[in-house]
Amino acid sequence: METIVLKFGGSSLADNIKLNIVANKIIDFYNKKNKVIVVVSAQGKTTDGLIKEAKELSYSPDKREMDVLLSTGEQISISKLAILLKRLGYNAISLTGWQAGIYTSNTNEEAKIEYINTERIEKELENNNIVIVAGFQGINDKKDITTLGRGGSDTTAVAIAAAIKADHCYIFSDVDGVYSTDPNKITIAKKIEELSYDEMLDLSNEGAKVLHNRCVEIAKRYNVLIETGSTFNNNVGTVINSKIEESSVKSIVKNDNLFLITLKYESYNPDMLNKLYFTLLSNGIIPTNMVNNSTSSFNTSFTIKASDLGTFQELLENELSMFNSAFTNISRISLVGYGILNNDNVIRKTLELLNINSVDIFDIQLEECKLSIMTKEKVSNKILEQLHHELIS
Amino acid sequence: METIVLKFGGSSLADNIKLNIVANKIIDFYNKKNKVIVVVSAQGKTTDGLIKEAKELSYSPDKREMDVLLSTGEQISISKLAILLKRLGYNAISLTGWQAGIYTSNTNEEAKIEYINTERIEKELENNNIVIVAGFQGINDKKDITTLGRGGSDTTAVAIAAAIKADHCYIFSDVDGVYSTDPNKITIAKKIEELSYDEMLDLSNEGAKVLHNRCVEIAKRYNVLIETGSTFNNNVGTVINSKIEESSVKSIVKNDNLFLITLKYESYNPDMLNKLYFTLLSNGIIPTNMVNNSTSSFNTSFTIKASDLGTFQELLENELSMFNSAFTNISRISLVGYGILNNDNVIRKTLELLNINSVDIFDIQLEECKLSIMTKEKVSNKILEQLHHELIS
């Protein structure tokens, strides 16, 4: 008998047809004499809906109360799934975060799991129950409800798998694994069989949506083998483990939601840079890769997220109105794979390809498992496709 | 400084405009230097919506899981109200049933409050918080979520008022008090200033919707003075207390959702009555006032709720198909007031009036504070109006 954790995301639970598919997937695992713990997110767009309702009451809703509000989404999912499994004739029991003993830090809206008291989960497993746990939520030492931030249900699943020493931790979603690049855009994208924790971390941080980075950090720390798969088929997915394989590029991901900003002013004064930096940070905008290209005039460029563009333009009209500005929509293309830093072949081929295409490069970053290039958004698809062809397929 | 409990029902919380009215009502009480505890129901039709969703997954959803599901409704209300009060600049904190220390029996869907540990509520009051507690829900000794059944939020409010020895317990809804009969139907209905617990209990049991009967039972037991009022105006409502006033009819209520059933069979056999009774009870139908009018043939009549009619008709087609049946939609009119049992005048006038109108009476019941008459639904409005005219206005 094995102990397994199955995690299902919100889009896998969006309606009753999908709930039935999920229930049958759970039953398949349970019937193979497994002890089964299921972790679920809120159904479909529930969380977004609750956030919208709260914003109608307050521009910046109290964080403690937001956690009370948002945690109802997963509570609805667990009870519905338990109702369905019981109707299908199976022993099932739902547990909220606090009932499942998930203790977190006190930081509302982005709490960290500190400790799991597995007593209740283990008792219910011994009673042959399918144990359905609300993802994304826990309880702090004041007995207040906390939530783990976006993607927190992945973290719940892996943390429970670690605490209970599960044999398998499956993360199901509407894609069946991690691909060599986005299969919705590049048809020759290949599914990756195995990835190391560090490779997966780099992919998550660069925007691959299969797994949340905090969940991968916990998996790495406690050596939890993660198996990703699709809720809607039985294809073999991607396994994330601690294996170190041969040096190669595993996947190429791209983030298009970035803007390169250039600000100019006729004279240069170091205080202006301080003022700029402070104004951005105090408005929640984090400028990355900020460089100043001149000491005679002020000629500074940096990157911001597309979602911060509105706020930034307001600042330009008010506090930062002295500057002349220019905006360029850029993309960061990241090649991820173990040993890239020391792989001359990858670096050389990438630079050659960029050179042949006469591509403007705004920034290049090279790390242990990752090579990132910033270029104009409009040429980024072509570059990604050529890099994929040259280095992967 | 007084400690007060304010309870708001679902229709008072149905949208953001109403939430703002409720918030301002709460603030008025808080600004008068009161310690304020607010108990809320789920918003508008939330609970009905969740029940409908559960029924789509199972004809008879598991009761433990229904309580997990339904309790999210009040959890959404408390967090939204706290978000709004904080935005308006007031200290507020939400507490779910388990956070508020509301311990109940193990009976899911109709748990009884057994004990309230007021520690957390008192701590939050000392911190000058408006404490917003989820009505209708609690926790049992297994740390499972329970709910108190329909109208349970009234019970939560009165139980907290009793436990915390509150000076006032206000129950707000969309009507401002208890009337001498339904003011939506009989325009001359008068608001009642004061009622005793026993009178209110009889009215609640007969279907008056202002207060739930279990809440009145607790109020009576712990001598909690209840003040009813409207969320949407400042009219004086009805006070429910232990005063015993002069013998008189205070209110006349009517329940139209009843069916008189008559079943016939050519021969009589006592076993048939047993079988009938057992079949009804095991299908959740409670037959009231069952009588058999013959010993040569089987000729039995009894009353069932209109909501059980569908189930009953299915039984007639299957297990009970040997019987000939007839159905009549009937109403129970109840006159409620202290001392009715010994008030010859009330009984005489009622019977005279029924006689003058040649009304079919199916049943008369006389109790300490109540006189009930069952008659055909279609004549019941006329009779109620005449009784109100004769005995109240």
Boltz contact constraints between the chains, C-beta under 6 A:
constraints:
  - contact:
      token1: [A, 16]
      token2: [B, 56]
      max_distance: 6.0
  - contact:
      token1: [A, 54]
      token2: [B, 83]
      max_distance: 6.0
  - contact:
      token1: [A, 56]
      token2: [B, 16]
      max_distance: 6.0
  - contact:
      token1: [A, 57]
      token2: [B, 80]
      max_distance: 6.0
  - contact:
      token1: [A, 57]
      token2: [B, 83]
      max_distance: 6.0
  - contact:
      token1: [A, 57]
      token2: [B, 84]
      max_distance: 6.0
  - contact:
      token1: [A, 58]
      token2: [B, 83]
      max_distance: 6.0
  - contact:
      token1: [A, 58]
      token2: [B, 87]
      max_distance: 6.0
  - contact:
      token1: [A, 61]
      token2: [B, 83]
      max_distance: 6.0
  - contact:
      token1: [A, 62]
      token2: [B, 83]
      max_distance: 6.0
  - contact:
      token1: [A, 62]
      token2: [B, 86]
      max_distance: 6.0
  - contact:
      token1: [A, 65]
      token2: [B, 79]
      max_distance: 6.0
  - contact:
      token1: [A, 65]
      token2: [B, 82]
      max_distance: 6.0
  - contact:
      token1: [A, 65]
      token2: [B, 83]
      max_distance: 6.0
  - contact:
      token1: [A, 65]
      token2: [B, 94]
      max_distance: 6.0
  - contact:
      token1: [A, 68]
      token2: [B, 79]
      max_distance: 6.0
  - contact:
      token1: [A, 68]
      token2: [B, 94]
      max_distance: 6.0
  - contact:
      token1: [A, 69]
      token2: [B, 79]
      max_distance: 6.0
  - contact:
      token1: [A, 72]
      token2: [B, 72]
      max_distance: 6.0
  - contact:
      token1: [A, 72]
      token2: [B, 75]
      max_distance: 6.0
  - contact:
      token1: [A, 72]
      token2: [B, 76]
      max_distance: 6.0
  - contact:
      token1: [A, 75]
      token2: [B, 72]
      max_distance: 6.0
  - contact:
      token1: [A, 76]
      token2: [B, 72]
      max_distance: 6.0
  - contact:
      token1: [A, 79]
      token2: [B, 65]
      max_distance: 6.0
  - contact:
      token1: [A, 79]
      token2: [B, 68]
      max_distance: 6.0
  - contact:
      token1: [A, 79]
      token2: [B, 69]
      max_distance: 6.0
  - contact:
      token1: [A, 82]
      token2: [B, 65]
      max_distance: 6.0
  - contact:
      token1: [A, 83]
      token2: [B, 54]
      max_distance: 6.0
  - contact:
      token1: [A, 83]
      token2: [B, 57]
      max_distance: 6.0
  - contact:
      token1: [A, 83]
      token2: [B, 58]
      max_distance: 6.0
  - contact:
      token1: [A, 83]
      token2: [B, 61]
      max_distance: 6.0
  - contact:
      token1: [A, 83]
      token2: [B, 62]
      max_distance: 6.0
  - contact:
      token1: [A, 83]
      token2: [B, 65]
      max_distance: 6.0
  - contact:
      token1: [A, 84]
      token2: [B, 57]
      max_distance: 6.0
  - contact:
      token1: [A, 86]
      token2: [B, 62]
      max_distance: 6.0
  - contact:
      token1: [A, 87]
      token2: [B, 58]
      max_distance: 6.0
  - contact:
      token1: [A, 94]
      token2: [B, 65]
      max_distance: 6.0
  - contact:
      token1: [A, 94]
      token2: [B, 68]
      max_distance: 6.0
